[in-house]
Amino acid sequence: MSSTSDNPLTRFSAFIWALGVFSLFGVIVLALKLFSHDTTGKNPLEEAAAAKRYEVRAGVDAAQKAGFAYKEVEKGKTVQVPPHDVFASLGEKLLSEKPAPVAVDAQIVPGSDRATAKSTEAGPDMSAVDKRTPAADTPIDPAVMAKGQATFALCAACHGPAGAGVPPVGPPLAGSEWVTGPVSNLIRIQFRGLQGPLHVKGAVFTPLAPMTPVIATQDDETIAAVLTFVRNSFGNKAAPVLPEQVKMLRSELGKPMLTEADLIKP
């Protein structure tokens, strides 16, 4: 007795069923192709995007050609020359110029020969700066304190948000005799930085790295505000620092870093 799979009728039915499935699959593929592409076989969206790219590229090429071409704006005066001519002209100009001396202290590189030479020059009168310090009970503008607090965010990384210090990175500011001492010390530290061991509240503090003049490029009002904030926060109470005092010590910028021996004892 033969099996069902050997029945000719069964095999024919299976063939017809498979043919129908493949035919249906072909119809679906054809429909997708017709709906997703036009009769030319090109995608309209891709063609539009390509046309825009060609337009932009043509504009860039035209602009570059116009920019690099010679243009005589008046007799004997040519502008917008090719890059190699521009570079050659700039090179000749740089070679013909003489080195210019440092115009402002901010251009002095710390630790350079110029900075060392400047450190031997007669500096500003610190006593004149400290004499301008107001009385300790002088009212402080809340706006100045707010500005100083915002700037202190840069200092908090080493001195702590509460001024308690971050040993061995930054010494404490809370209760520090240096903070409430002569104003000239604080201003000079902002401009020149501080290195080496420092005696704070009877203990010797030796930081891992020196304090760099991180806010020396800020204006007088900003430096005065942050120093005023430090002198009147974390339990400290002292007179405010005036912008005019900061201005008097601008010449300290660019000089070598200070040590404790360079400061006025509080």
Number of C-alpha atoms within 10 A of each C-alpha: 3 6 6 10 10 9 10 10 11 11 13 11 11 13 11 10 12 12 12 12 10 11 11 12 12 11 11 12 10 11 11 10 13 12 9 12 13 11 10 7 10 11 12 13 10 9 11 10 11 12 12 11 12 11 11 12 12 12 12 12 11 11 12 12 12 14 15 16 15 13 13 12 10 8 6 6 8 12 14 15 15 15 12 10 12 13 11 10 11 12 11 10 10 10 9 9 8 7 8 6 7 10 8 11 15 17 11 17 15 16 13 13 11 15 19 15 12 18 15 9 8 7 11 13 11 17 12 12 20 16 12 13 18 14 10 11 10 11 10 14 10 10 10 17 21 14 18 21 20 14 18 21 13 13 17 17 14 19 21 20 15 13 23 18 18 16 15 12 18 23 23 21 23 22 18 21 16 20 23 24 17 21 30 23 21 21 25 25 22 22 28 22 23 23 19 16 15 18 14 16 13 9 8 11 18 17 19 13 12 17 19 15 17 14 16 22 13 11 12 19 18 20 27 25 26 25 24 26 27 23 26 19 17 17 13 16 17 21 20 28 26 20 15 13 22 24 16 17 19 18 17 23 25 26 25 22 24 19 16 14 9 11 16 14 11 12
